[in-house]
Amino acid sequence: MLPDGILAKFFGSICRSKCRNVMPIPFTPDGLRMDMSTPDHLVRHIDTDEQETAEWLAALNSVLEAAGPERARFLLSRLSSAAREAGLNWRDARITPYVNTIRAADEPPYPGGSDALELEERIASILRWNALAMVVRANRAHGELGGHIASYASAADLFEVGFNHFFRARTVDFLGDLIYFQPHSAPGIYARAFLEGRLGENDLAHYRQEIRAKSLGHQGLSSYPHPWLMPDFWQFPTGSMGIGPISAIYQARFMRYLEHRGLLQAQPRKVWGVFGDGEMDEPESLAALSLASREKLDNLVFVINCNLQRLDGPVRGNGHIVDELETIFGGAGWNVIKLLWGSDWDPLFARDLSGELVDALNRTVDGQLQTFAAHDGAFNREHFFGQNPALQAIGATLTDEEIDRLKRGGHDLRKIFAAYHAAHHHCGAPTVILAQTKKGFGMGAAGQGKMTTHQQKKLEREDLLEFRDRFRLPLSDEQVDQLEFWKPAPDSAEMRHLQARRAALGGYVPQRVTTGTTVPVPALVTHAQFALEAGGKEMSTTMALVRMMGNLLKDAHLGKHVVPIVADEARTFGMANLFRQVGIYSAQGQLYEPEDIGSILAYREAKDGQILEEGISEAGAISSWTAAATSYAVHGLPMLPFYIYYSMFGFQRIGDLIWAAADQRARGFLIGATSGRTTLGGEGLQHQDGSSLLTAATVPNCVSYDPAYAYELAVIVDEGMQRMLARNEDVFYYITVTNENEAQPSMPVGSREGILRGMHCVSPGEQPEVRLLGAGPLLKETMAAADLLEGIFSVRTEVWSVTSFSELARDGIACERARRLQHASPDPWVTQQLGASDSPVIAVSDYVRAVPESIRAYVPAHYVTLGTDGFGRSDTRAALRDFFEVNAKWIAYAALCEVYAGKKTAAEMRVIASRLELDLDKPLSSSL
Ligand SMILES: Cc1ncc(C[n+]2csc(CCOP(=O)(O)OP(=O)(O)O)c2C)c(N)n1
């Protein structure tokens, strides 16, 4: 029990503080307020009443002893609210001292046998060497290849404890943990696979030489984790900073989604992510932290390698990145574990009775810690321990050599194990481990803690020899000179331990497994009859898509695999009916009565809900999509995600995440809704998309379409499902749909192949004088242009619907190349379709002209393109199409210019233009 009542003491203290200024109010000697932006922990607090402080601390200790931590926590929160009520404007800084969260006394024993620690340290040393040798060798041979040594050097121990004790592989009855590896630590992961016998010496010798290696029959090793290039090895591409962290969070959440929906057996799997402290500056890295805690993702562990440096210099030279991250993650509700100092610091802390050591660590900013890392024991004695007599006394118990070897927490296997163990067992929240390391650890004077260490890929002979000695590697000078890889004999203690640990954890990681499971695709008529036989019924392609998806969701086999994803636009796209039909996923179910309960469109959240409603986060929604689109490999469970979004906020906004999904062999549908530059009238600039199809065309495994009609859309979705679910092809589809209502024709017989290959004739003509190619929403304008040409100018026309310029262009490129390489090849599809006629061809797209321009080389006649280059703006569709010169009249006029070329004068053409009410003197749309 508290002797005099701690609260009474507290209030007494506040009263006294009025005259004695007990609170650490930051005034400078001349009375001016100090810069309040200085973090509290970096300000040295002067204790003006040491006896009183001691009484308070004794009171807390006696509560702890007598009533335990629960009671102590309660009293502290009461104190905190009392302080608030008294107007102290005080809040817990959310920063704990710059020491380990886990006390030495609370560390669990190190598992794996009595010699485990020693063996694992030796294994880590071998890995460090092989990783280093791989990079240095590659760069000796080809100076341009690049690579990184320093990052893995700092992270090796963090990885090793994971590999030896935590990262579980996929087995027959356990689906395995998922690990997001820091990309530029890849050499270390390859080095481990080499010891494990999964990669050979020749593979290591071809690090970053994928092309050459293949030609020699070896596995080339990609620079960063890359499931496209190493599909049996890497699971997740993390090379672009920030993508790993956000993807890991949504992956952990998608795992829960599958479990809650009863599709995946609930297993105690974990998602681990090892990331850099510099990487945490990327907006994506921190963007989804609150989602992870809100959803109580205790299946998620982040390990942040706080080597305090990024590429150019310190991450936070003038502060503590660890403390900053502690505040951010802690504030977001994560369990935070600081792993800062190795075991050899424990006796020093034990001797630190006055608290000077902790105080000094609290005040030493990261830039200085980096300098300490880069210097030897003598320097550290003088500049760190030399700060005051108390520190000097602590330092005096160590030799310079021992000071030099004092480990940071992230290099101490025992401490790392304790942190991982705590994270592994933590319930109710995700955990982040902030592990302090030295960048370039062990690279000696050449690299450890140096400003330039990130890009170092060559080491001098002396440095290599020093590295060997430091890590006690059994290599001769000659072997060091030759940069020989080192692999102990299979029956050595190290190798037996390494293999035994992996066997105990179920096998090797990383490993990407595909089972070839297929999902039967329902016949087209079962879900899209309304589109195939539309018979002139009015609807937009968005409506058609949502209706098809609603039908697919009802399919007995496929239905449960469909994952509708939105970023707060379900109502915009007419999907509200799905709320009731399949529910919105929520890990908590629905804890409230929705305002619209009883309505057929009621907002229904459910634990087994199927829709992923990601709120206003396109980055989050695409991360969910990627998790679903790669579920066939990650969980052996094929899913079919449809992520429907404003098309402008796709490739333009989160293009790099789409690229990562492509790397990862995603399979699913991205639906760019309200697409086109002129179709989304009114919304204006940021919403009007004229470029997504251009970008989509650059992603090799992305198949993109811009359909005009519901039946085209139906055929495209059907083919996509066949390729992705039935034939297991690693492609994904990007389809644009619009919100413009149109009379939808029925599907003409025999048009399937043309729709899929990129163009089909929708209005054939006898010996046409001009051929018109219309795409997506502008096919309607193209048809109207044909009517004008035929009706007013008696020009014979033929109209084609171009469903995909990019598919036509890809086909053209492939045919052209095949011929150049002396292989037999048919003509490109577009060439075949347009045939021998030399009547001009006019193409029109609601995207920039570069899109229709992409097929110019394969069009066997004079070719003119119309598109929507320039900024979007708000107005009606009619006004926009006139502005961008893509409406029926402008298309007709462009056609007449070709038909009348050499036959009519400029003056006569002006007369025609004025008859069509066209302003030939208006400025270029892209100049406005
Ligand atoms: C989006 C993106 N921007 C820049 C880079 C280039 N890059 C690779 S590693 C790196 C520094 C990483 O620093 P940190 O995260 O602290 O990791 P460390 O190497 O220090 O462990 C940079 C800038 C990248 N890969 N991705």
The ligand as an ORCA input file, in Angstrom:
! r2SCAN-3c Opt
* xyz 1 1
  C      11.498      4.014    -53.486
  C      12.989      3.868    -53.376
  N      13.755      4.968    -53.279
  C      15.094      4.867    -53.215
  C      15.702      3.645    -53.246
  C      17.218      3.539    -53.243
  N      17.715      3.017    -51.961
  C      18.009      1.724    -51.790
  S      18.548      1.379    -50.271
  C      18.444      2.997    -49.814
  C      18.835      3.401    -48.417
  C      18.153      2.530    -47.413
  O      18.421      2.949    -46.120
  P      17.835      2.158    -44.908
  O      16.389      1.883    -45.131
  O      18.185      2.887    -43.686
  O      18.533      0.745    -44.977
  P      20.043      0.336    -44.643
  O      20.681      0.031    -45.945
  O      20.677      1.462    -43.938
  O      19.919     -0.863    -43.789
  C      17.982      3.777    -50.852
  C      17.775      5.245    -50.788
  C      14.862      2.514    -53.357
  N      15.345      1.286    -53.399
  N      13.522      2.657    -53.389
*
